[in-house]
């Protein structure tokens, strides 16, 4: 639930800013509106929702925050002529050659080697896989497992779990703990991922966690009562720990709009995607022609002010994937610390 709320709040924050400053396209003034429908993380529901959005609202763009929903919509978004804004880092999203798709985050494959090198050098070569069982986590596992083995490691247990349907992970974590792993590969949405890590610590696990990029360590720490339970872990750099001035300013704006909360990358990247789409509409001179809007997304990314691009997206490649530097962080001494990619070279 938190994952979906973060996506939606990032989008709405962007819309509020765009409408406040005014959106003029082709000499006409427009207001953006977010229409939110819950697909319950079910791709078939995503497809039904998309049909409704096209028929009732003639929407020029639909954002879905998971790979299963993306693949479902890619079967007909080109025929129905709407831009698919896909919040997933699965490489297959852009490998399919869909001409009306934007993959918002960078591909997750850029994280694999840094994650492996950190975990192996610090803890050892035996890894247990205890990630989620949805499409996105499966894609991560399919890429991670051969890379771990190619680096000289061994997968001692595989037990994907239903993060989206369960809150009790005792039996699943116990099963992988029996293999005595040095490292646990975990990840799905932040809250259930934290429950998996917490259960592992309670069962005596002393090793490190490799945390896939869907889970955010700052959100996990809230569930676990601090970063101590994540000692030695590696994952993506939390937005709130990014020292860049524009990112700090974005965090402050979000905290003002949503008191008591910190923005995750679901907030910031989808916020940027909406700003980029609006600017692409201005550059294309149309709010309805999805092909023209898509053709201007790279230019829009490059022209956007840094204040609305806290992740520093550098543009869009020819396949529709966003370009950005990979940012990773580790937990050391109970605190988050960013690590340069050069520090993970063999």
TIDRENLO-542830 format. One record per residue (C-alpha): chain; residue number from 1; x, y, z. Coordinates in Angstrom, 2 decimals, decimal comma, m for minus. Layout:
% TIDRENLO-542830
+-----+-----+---------+---------+---------+
! mol ! seq !    east !   north !      up !
+-----+-----+---------+---------+---------+
!   A ! NUM !       X !       Y !       Z !
...
+-----+-----+---------+---------+---------+
***
This chain:
% TIDRENLO-542830
+-----+-----+---------+---------+---------+
! mol ! seq !    east !   north !      up !
+-----+-----+---------+---------+---------+
!   A !   1 !    0,00 !    0,00 !    0,00 !
!   A !   2 !    2,83 !    2,41 !    0,84 !
!   A !   3 !    4,47 !    1,70 !   m2,52 !
!   A !   4 !    1,34 !    2,70 !   m4,45 !
!   A !   5 !    0,78 !    5,76 !   m2,29 !
!   A !   6 !    4,34 !    6,94 !   m2,92 !
!   A !   7 !    3,87 !    6,62 !   m6,69 !
!   A !   8 !    0,58 !    8,50 !   m6,63 !
!   A !   9 !    1,80 !   11,24 !   m4,28 !
!   A !  10 !    4,83 !   11,92 !   m6,49 !
!   A !  11 !    2,58 !   12,24 !   m9,54 !
!   A !  12 !    0,10 !   14,48 !   m7,73 !
!   A !  13 !    2,83 !   16,72 !   m6,36 !
!   A !  14 !    4,06 !   17,32 !   m9,92 !
!   A !  15 !    0,54 !   18,00 !  m11,21 !
!   A !  16 !   m0,08 !   20,52 !   m8,43 !
!   A !  17 !    3,11 !   22,39 !   m9,34 !
!   A !  18 !    2,41 !   22,32 !  m13,09 !
!   A !  19 !   m1,17 !   23,53 !  m12,69 !
!   A !  20 !   m0,09 !   26,27 !  m10,27 !
!   A !  21 !    2,43 !   27,67 !  m12,75 !
!   A !  22 !    0,19 !   27,08 !  m15,79 !
!   A !  23 !    0,49 !   24,66 !  m18,70 !
!   A !  24 !    0,19 !   26,18 !  m22,16 !
!   A !  25 !    0,41 !   23,89 !  m25,18 !
!   A !  26 !   m0,07 !   25,05 !  m28,76 !
!   A !  27 !   m1,45 !   28,39 !  m27,61 !
!   A !  28 !   m4,08 !   26,82 !  m25,32 !
!   A !  29 !   m4,10 !   26,59 !  m21,53 !
!   A !  30 !   m4,62 !   23,20 !  m19,92 !
!   A !  31 !   m4,84 !   21,63 !  m16,48 !
!   A !  32 !   m3,50 !   18,18 !  m15,77 !
!   A !  33 !   m5,60 !   15,68 !  m13,84 !
!   A !  34 !   m4,54 !   12,41 !  m12,22 !
!   A !  35 !   m7,19 !    9,67 !  m12,39 !
!   A !  36 !   m6,14 !    6,89 !   m9,99 !
!   A !  37 !   m7,45 !    3,33 !  m10,29 !
!   A !  38 !   m6,28 !    0,48 !   m8,03 !
!   A !  39 !   m5,14 !   m2,66 !   m9,89 !
!   A !  40 !   m4,20 !   m4,50 !   m6,65 !
!   A !  41 !   m0,82 !   m5,31 !   m8,28 !
!   A !  42 !   m2,68 !   m7,62 !  m10,67 !
!   A !  43 !   m1,78 !   m7,29 !  m14,40 !
!   A !  44 !   m5,25 !   m8,36 !  m15,57 !
!   A !  45 !   m6,74 !   m5,57 !  m13,44 !
!   A !  46 !   m4,19 !   m3,17 !  m14,93 !
!   A !  47 !   m5,49 !   m3,99 !  m18,41 !
!   A !  48 !   m9,11 !   m3,47 !  m17,35 !
!   A !  49 !   m8,23 !   m0,13 !  m15,76 !
!   A !  50 !   m6,40 !    0,99 !  m18,90 !
!   A !  51 !   m9,46 !    0,26 !  m21,05 !
!   A !  52 !  m11,57 !    2,34 !  m18,70 !
!   A !  53 !   m9,10 !    5,24 !  m18,76 !
!   A !  54 !   m8,99 !    5,23 !  m22,56 !
!   A !  55 !  m12,76 !    4,94 !  m23,02 !
!   A !  56 !  m13,91 !    7,32 !  m20,27 !
!   A !  57 !  m11,08 !    9,87 !  m20,27 !
!   A !  58 !   m9,33 !    9,48 !  m23,66 !
!   A !  59 !   m6,12 !    9,67 !  m21,68 !
!   A !  60 !   m2,91 !   10,43 !  m23,58 !
!   A !  61 !   m0,73 !    8,74 !  m20,93 !
!   A !  62 !   m1,10 !    5,91 !  m18,41 !
!   A !  63 !    1,44 !    5,24 !  m15,66 !
!   A !  64 !    1,72 !    1,78 !  m14,14 !
!   A !  65 !    4,23 !    1,07 !  m11,35 !
!   A !  66 !    5,02 !   m2,61 !  m11,98 !
!   A !  67 !    6,42 !   m4,81 !  m14,74 !
!   A !  68 !    3,43 !   m7,18 !  m14,90 !
!   A !  69 !    1,10 !   m4,26 !  m15,52 !
!   A !  70 !    3,52 !   m2,82 !  m18,06 !
!   A !  71 !    3,66 !   m6,04 !  m20,09 !
!   A !  72 !   m0,13 !   m6,26 !  m20,01 !
!   A !  73 !   m0,51 !   m2,72 !  m21,39 !
!   A !  74 !    2,22 !   m3,14 !  m24,02 !
!   A !  75 !    0,00 !   m5,60 !  m25,85 !
!   A !  76 !   m2,21 !   m2,78 !  m27,13 !
!   A !  77 !   m1,00 !    0,69 !  m26,10 !
!   A !  78 !    0,47 !    1,35 !  m29,56 !
!   A !  79 !   m2,83 !    0,43 !  m31,23 !
!   A !  80 !   m4,81 !    2,55 !  m28,76 !
!   A !  81 !   m2,28 !    5,34 !  m29,07 !
!   A !  82 !   m1,48 !    6,23 !  m25,46 !
!   A !  83 !    1,92 !    6,79 !  m23,91 !
!   A !  84 !    2,82 !    4,12 !  m21,35 !
!   A !  85 !    4,82 !    5,53 !  m18,44 !
!   A !  86 !    6,34 !    2,45 !  m16,84 !
!   A !  87 !    7,76 !    2,64 !  m13,34 !
!   A !  88 !    9,84 !   m0,53 !  m13,32 !
!   A !  89 !   13,55 !   m1,15 !  m13,82 !
!   A !  90 !   13,07 !   m4,48 !  m15,65 !
!   A !  91 !   15,18 !   m4,35 !  m18,87 !
!   A !  92 !   12,62 !   m6,34 !  m20,90 !
!   A !  93 !   10,25 !   m3,37 !  m20,75 !
!   A !  94 !   12,30 !   m1,49 !  m23,34 !
!   A !  95 !   13,83 !   m4,55 !  m25,04 !
!   A !  96 !   10,42 !   m5,28 !  m26,57 !
!   A !  97 !   10,70 !   m2,28 !  m28,91 !
!   A !  98 !    7,39 !   m0,69 !  m27,92 !
!   A !  99 !    7,46 !    2,78 !  m29,48 !
!   A ! 100 !    5,10 !    4,39 !  m26,97 !
!   A ! 101 !    6,77 !    3,35 !  m23,70 !
!   A ! 102 !    8,94 !    5,30 !  m21,28 !
!   A ! 103 !   10,78 !    3,21 !  m18,69 !
!   A ! 104 !   11,16 !    5,70 !  m15,86 !
!   A ! 105 !   13,95 !    4,27 !  m13,62 !
!   A ! 106 !   17,29 !    3,01 !  m14,96 !
!   A ! 107 !   17,64 !   m0,75 !  m15,57 !
!   A ! 108 !   18,22 !   m2,73 !  m12,38 !
!   A ! 109 !   21,08 !   m4,66 !  m14,00 !
!   A ! 110 !   23,41 !   m1,76 !  m13,18 !
!   A ! 111 !   23,13 !   m2,66 !   m9,48 !
!   A ! 112 !   24,02 !   m6,34 !   m9,74 !
!   A ! 113 !   27,82 !   m6,25 !   m9,85 !
!   A ! 114 !   28,25 !   m3,63 !   m7,08 !
!   A ! 115 !   25,84 !   m5,59 !   m4,89 !
!   A ! 116 !   27,68 !   m8,88 !   m5,49 !
!   A ! 117 !   31,15 !   m7,48 !   m4,90 !
!   A ! 118 !   30,16 !   m5,80 !   m1,67 !
!   A ! 119 !   28,37 !   m8,83 !   m0,24 !
!   A ! 120 !   31,02 !  m11,37 !   m1,23 !
!   A ! 121 !   33,95 !   m9,31 !    0,03 !
!   A ! 122 !   32,26 !   m8,55 !    3,36 !
!   A ! 123 !   30,42 !  m11,78 !    4,19 !
!   A ! 124 !   31,12 !  m14,72 !    1,90 !
!   A ! 125 !   30,02 !  m16,63 !   m1,18 !
!   A ! 126 !   26,95 !  m18,54 !    0,00 !
!   A ! 127 !   23,71 !  m16,70 !   m0,76 !
!   A ! 128 !   20,10 !  m17,63 !    0,01 !
!   A ! 129 !   17,37 !  m16,16 !   m2,17 !
!   A ! 130 !   14,35 !  m15,05 !   m0,17 !
!   A ! 131 !   12,94 !  m12,28 !   m2,36 !
!   A ! 132 !    9,33 !  m11,70 !   m3,39 !
!   A ! 133 !    7,56 !  m13,88 !   m5,95 !
!   A ! 134 !    6,02 !  m11,24 !   m8,24 !
!   A ! 135 !    7,17 !  m10,68 !  m11,83 !
!   A ! 136 !    9,62 !   m7,94 !  m11,00 !
!   A ! 137 !   11,41 !   m9,94 !   m8,30 !
!   A ! 138 !   11,52 !  m12,96 !  m10,60 !
!   A ! 139 !   13,27 !  m10,87 !  m13,27 !
!   A ! 140 !   15,80 !   m9,70 !  m10,66 !
!   A ! 141 !   16,47 !  m13,29 !   m9,53 !
!   A ! 142 !   16,87 !  m14,50 !  m13,11 !
!   A ! 143 !   19,64 !  m11,94 !  m13,66 !
!   A ! 144 !   21,21 !  m12,12 !  m10,21 !
!   A ! 145 !   21,64 !  m15,88 !   m9,80 !
!   A ! 146 !   23,93 !  m16,52 !  m12,82 !
!   A ! 147 !   25,93 !  m13,37 !  m12,02 !
!   A ! 148 !   26,50 !  m14,55 !   m8,43 !
!   A ! 149 !   27,60 !  m17,99 !   m9,64 !
!   A ! 150 !   29,84 !  m16,47 !  m12,33 !
!   A ! 151 !   31,59 !  m14,52 !   m9,57 !
!   A ! 152 !   32,41 !  m17,78 !   m7,78 !
!   A ! 153 !   29,45 !  m17,84 !   m5,42 !
!   A ! 154 !   26,95 !  m20,54 !   m4,58 !
!   A ! 155 !   23,17 !  m20,26 !   m4,23 !
!   A ! 156 !   22,48 !  m22,43 !   m1,18 !
!   A ! 157 !   18,70 !  m21,88 !   m1,01 !
!   A ! 158 !   15,86 !  m20,47 !   m3,12 !
!   A ! 159 !   12,55 !  m19,68 !   m1,46 !
!   A ! 160 !   10,68 !  m16,75 !   m3,04 !
!   A ! 161 !    7,76 !  m15,60 !   m0,88 !
!   A ! 162 !    4,48 !  m13,78 !   m1,45 !
!   A ! 163 !    5,42 !  m10,38 !   m0,05 !
!   A ! 164 !    2,20 !   m8,81 !   m1,31 !
!   A ! 165 !   m0,14 !  m11,24 !    0,46 !
!   A ! 166 !    1,61 !  m12,20 !    3,69 !
!   A ! 167 !    2,86 !  m10,55 !    6,87 !
!   A ! 168 !    4,22 !  m13,71 !    8,52 !
!   A ! 169 !    7,51 !  m14,86 !    7,03 !
!   A ! 170 !    8,67 !  m17,19 !    9,80 !
!   A ! 171 !    8,44 !  m20,46 !    7,87 !
!   A ! 172 !    9,93 !  m19,07 !    4,66 !
!   A ! 173 !   12,86 !  m17,40 !    6,39 !
!   A ! 174 !   13,45 !  m20,47 !    8,57 !
!   A ! 175 !   13,70 !  m22,57 !    5,43 !
!   A ! 176 !   16,49 !  m20,48 !    3,90 !
!   A ! 177 !   18,25 !  m20,04 !    7,26 !
!   A ! 178 !   18,65 !  m23,83 !    7,43 !
!   A ! 179 !   21,11 !  m23,57 !    4,53 !
!   A ! 180 !   23,42 !  m21,38 !    6,66 !
!   A ! 181 !   23,87 !  m18,56 !    4,13 !
!   A ! 182 !   26,47 !  m15,81 !    4,40 !
!   A ! 183 !   24,21 !  m13,41 !    2,52 !
!   A ! 184 !   20,46 !  m13,13 !    1,97 !
!   A ! 185 !   19,02 !  m11,75 !   m1,26 !
!   A ! 186 !   15,71 !  m10,07 !   m0,39 !
!   A ! 187 !   13,34 !   m7,50 !   m1,78 !
!   A ! 188 !    9,89 !   m6,44 !   m2,86 !
!   A ! 189 !    7,99 !   m3,46 !   m1,49 !
!   A ! 190 !    9,72 !   m1,81 !    1,49 !
!   A ! 191 !    7,44 !   m2,83 !    4,35 !
!   A ! 192 !    7,28 !   m6,60 !    3,74 !
!   A ! 193 !   10,99 !   m6,62 !    2,86 !
!   A ! 194 !   11,67 !   m5,12 !    6,29 !
!   A ! 195 !    9,57 !   m7,84 !    7,92 !
!   A ! 196 !   11,64 !  m10,51 !    6,14 !
!   A ! 197 !   14,90 !   m8,90 !    7,31 !
!   A ! 198 !   13,55 !   m8,50 !   10,83 !
!   A ! 199 !   12,52 !  m12,16 !   10,96 !
!   A ! 200 !   15,97 !  m13,23 !    9,77 !
!   A ! 201 !   17,68 !  m11,23 !   12,51 !
!   A ! 202 !   15,32 !  m12,64 !   15,12 !
!   A ! 203 !   16,27 !  m16,13 !   13,95 !
!   A ! 204 !   19,95 !  m15,31 !   14,43 !
!   A ! 205 !   21,11 !  m14,32 !   10,94 !
!   A ! 206 !   24,38 !  m12,35 !   11,24 !
!   A ! 207 !   25,20 !  m11,90 !    7,56 !
!   A ! 208 !   24,45 !   m9,18 !    5,06 !
!   A ! 209 !   21,38 !   m8,40 !    2,99 !
!   A ! 210 !   21,36 !   m7,64 !   m0,72 !
!   A ! 211 !   18,22 !   m5,53 !   m1,14 !
!   A ! 212 !   16,72 !   m5,14 !   m4,61 !
!   A ! 213 !   15,89 !   m1,62 !   m5,70 !
!   A ! 214 !   12,12 !   m1,78 !   m5,12 !
!   A ! 215 !   12,74 !   m1,79 !   m1,36 !
!   A ! 216 !   14,05 !    1,42 !    0,22 !
!   A ! 217 !   16,36 !    1,11 !    3,21 !
!   A ! 218 !   15,06 !    4,25 !    4,94 !
!   A ! 219 !   11,50 !    2,91 !    4,79 !
!   A ! 220 !   12,70 !   m0,49 !    5,99 !
!   A ! 221 !   14,49 !    1,12 !    8,94 !
!   A ! 222 !   11,20 !    2,62 !   10,14 !
!   A ! 223 !    9,67 !   m0,86 !   10,37 !
!   A ! 224 !   12,79 !   m2,33 !   11,98 !
!   A ! 225 !   13,28 !    0,40 !   14,58 !
!   A ! 226 !   16,46 !    1,79 !   13,03 !
!   A ! 227 !   19,32 !    0,85 !   10,73 !
!   A ! 228 !   21,05 !   m1,49 !   13,19 !
!   A ! 229 !   19,13 !   m4,50 !   11,89 !
!   A ! 230 !   20,34 !   m3,72 !    8,37 !
!   A ! 231 !   24,03 !   m3,54 !    9,26 !
!   A ! 232 !   26,18 !   m4,55 !    6,29 !
!   A ! 233 !   23,31 !   m4,33 !    3,81 !
!   A ! 234 !   23,58 !   m2,83 !    0,36 !
!   A ! 235 !   20,76 !   m1,25 !   m1,66 !
!   A ! 236 !   19,84 !    1,94 !   m3,48 !
!   A ! 237 !   20,72 !    5,32 !   m2,00 !
!   A ! 238 !   17,63 !    6,70 !   m0,19 !
!   A ! 239 !   16,42 !   10,03 !   m1,57 !
!   A ! 240 !   16,56 !   11,62 !    1,90 !
!   A ! 241 !   20,27 !   10,76 !    2,16 !
!   A ! 242 !   21,24 !   12,30 !   m1,18 !
!   A ! 243 !   23,37 !   15,38 !   m0,42 !
!   A ! 244 !   22,76 !   17,12 !   m3,78 !
!   A ! 245 !   21,24 !   20,60 !   m3,23 !
!   A ! 246 !   18,37 !   20,10 !   m5,69 !
!   A ! 247 !   17,48 !   16,78 !   m4,09 !
!   A ! 248 !   17,57 !   18,34 !   m0,62 !
!   A ! 249 !   15,26 !   21,11 !   m1,82 !
!   A ! 250 !   12,88 !   18,54 !   m3,31 !
!   A ! 251 !   12,82 !   16,59 !   m0,04 !
!   A ! 252 !   11,93 !   19,78 !    1,84 !
!   A ! 253 !    9,10 !   20,60 !   m0,58 !
!   A ! 254 !    7,68 !   17,11 !   m0,21 !
!   A ! 255 !    7,91 !   17,20 !    3,58 !
!   A ! 256 !    6,06 !   20,52 !    3,56 !
!   A ! 257 !    3,28 !   19,06 !    1,38 !
!   A ! 258 !    3,19 !   15,74 !    3,27 !
!   A ! 259 !    4,21 !   16,41 !    6,89 !
!   A ! 260 !    5,86 !   13,57 !    8,74 !
!   A ! 261 !    6,88 !   11,67 !    5,59 !
!   A ! 262 !   10,05 !   11,31 !    3,55 !
!   A ! 263 !   10,00 !   10,87 !   m0,24 !
!   A ! 264 !   11,22 !    7,59 !   m1,72 !
!   A ! 265 !   12,43 !    7,18 !   m5,29 !
!   A ! 266 !    8,86 !    6,10 !   m6,17 !
!   A ! 267 !    7,89 !    9,65 !   m5,22 !
!   A ! 268 !   10,76 !   11,48 !   m6,88 !
!   A ! 269 !   11,05 !    9,52 !  m10,13 !
!   A ! 270 !    7,31 !    9,54 !  m10,87 !
!   A ! 271 !    7,24 !   13,24 !   m9,95 !
!   A ! 272 !    9,93 !   13,80 !  m12,57 !
!   A ! 273 !    8,14 !   11,61 !  m15,14 !
!   A ! 274 !    5,00 !   13,75 !  m14,91 !
!   A ! 275 !    7,02 !   16,97 !  m15,24 !
!   A ! 276 !    8,84 !   15,49 !  m18,26 !
!   A ! 277 !    5,58 !   14,42 !  m19,89 !
!   A ! 278 !    4,07 !   17,89 !  m19,47 !
!   A ! 279 !    7,16 !   19,53 !  m20,94 !
!   A ! 280 !    7,16 !   17,01 !  m23,82 !
!   A ! 281 !    3,56 !   18,04 !  m24,52 !
!   A ! 282 !    4,65 !   21,69 !  m24,72 !
!   A ! 283 !    7,55 !   20,83 !  m27,02 !
!   A ! 284 !    5,32 !   18,65 !  m29,22 !
!   A ! 285 !    2,54 !   21,24 !  m29,33 !
!   A ! 286 !   m0,09 !   18,64 !  m28,47 !
!   A ! 287 !   m1,72 !   17,04 !  m25,42 !
!   A ! 288 !   m3,30 !   14,19 !  m27,41 !
!   A ! 289 !   m0,73 !   12,87 !  m29,92 !
!   A ! 290 !    1,14 !   10,22 !  m27,90 !
!   A ! 291 !    3,66 !    9,60 !  m30,70 !
!   A ! 292 !    4,67 !   13,28 !  m30,80 !
!   A ! 293 !    4,82 !   13,48 !  m27,00 !
!   A ! 294 !    7,04 !   10,36 !  m26,84 !
!   A ! 295 !    9,31 !   11,80 !  m29,53 !
!   A ! 296 !    9,97 !   14,85 !  m27,34 !
!   A ! 297 !   10,64 !   13,09 !  m24,03 !
!   A ! 298 !   14,43 !   12,98 !  m24,48 !
!   A ! 299 !   14,52 !   16,72 !  m25,21 !
!   A ! 300 !   12,21 !   17,35 !  m22,25 !
!   A ! 301 !   14,46 !   15,38 !  m19,88 !
!   A ! 302 !   17,47 !   17,37 !  m21,02 !
!   A ! 303 !   15,70 !   20,74 !  m20,75 !
!   A ! 304 !   13,96 !   20,21 !  m17,40 !
!   A ! 305 !   15,26 !   22,37 !  m14,55 !
!   A ! 306 !   17,21 !   20,40 !  m11,95 !
!   A ! 307 !   14,68 !   21,41 !   m9,32 !
!   A ! 308 !   12,13 !   19,00 !  m10,83 !
!   A ! 309 !   14,69 !   16,31 !  m11,65 !
!   A ! 310 !   16,13 !   15,31 !   m8,26 !
!   A ! 311 !   17,48 !   11,97 !   m9,56 !
!   A ! 312 !   19,35 !   13,66 !  m12,38 !
!   A ! 313 !   17,79 !   11,75 !  m15,27 !
!   A ! 314 !   19,96 !   12,57 !  m18,29 !
!   A ! 315 !   17,58 !   11,78 !  m21,11 !
!   A ! 316 !   15,79 !    8,92 !  m22,86 !
!   A ! 317 !   17,52 !    6,39 !  m25,11 !
!   A ! 318 !   16,19 !    5,24 !  m28,47 !
!   A ! 319 !   14,36 !    2,30 !  m26,84 !
!   A ! 320 !   12,51 !    4,49 !  m24,36 !
!   A ! 321 !   14,65 !    3,93 !  m21,29 !
!   A ! 322 !   15,68 !    6,78 !  m19,00 !
!   A ! 323 !   19,38 !    7,45 !  m18,50 !
!   A ! 324 !   20,85 !    8,11 !  m15,07 !
!   A ! 325 !   23,82 !    7,34 !  m12,87 !
!   A ! 326 !   23,47 !    4,39 !  m10,51 !
!   A ! 327 !   23,47 !    5,43 !   m6,83 !
!   A ! 328 !   24,10 !    2,76 !   m4,20 !
!   A ! 329 !   24,49 !    2,84 !   m0,44 !
!   A ! 330 !   25,54 !    0,54 !    2,39 !
!   A ! 331 !   24,71 !    0,44 !    6,09 !
!   A ! 332 !   27,82 !    0,81 !    8,26 !
!   A ! 333 !   27,82 !    1,52 !   11,98 !
!   A ! 334 !   24,05 !    1,84 !   11,94 !
!   A ! 335 !   24,15 !    4,63 !    9,33 !
!   A ! 336 !   23,60 !    4,99 !    5,59 !
!   A ! 337 !   26,71 !    5,72 !    3,52 !
!   A ! 338 !   26,80 !    6,26 !   m0,25 !
!   A ! 339 !   29,43 !    4,27 !   m2,11 !
!   A ! 340 !   30,91 !    5,27 !   m5,46 !
!   A ! 341 !   30,65 !    2,56 !   m8,12 !
!   A ! 342 !   34,42 !    2,73 !   m8,59 !
!   A ! 343 !   34,84 !    1,32 !   m5,08 !
!   A ! 344 !   33,25 !   m1,97 !   m6,19 !
!   A ! 345 !   35,57 !   m2,68 !   m9,09 !
!   A ! 346 !   37,33 !   m6,07 !   m8,95 !
+-----+-----+---------+---------+---------+
***
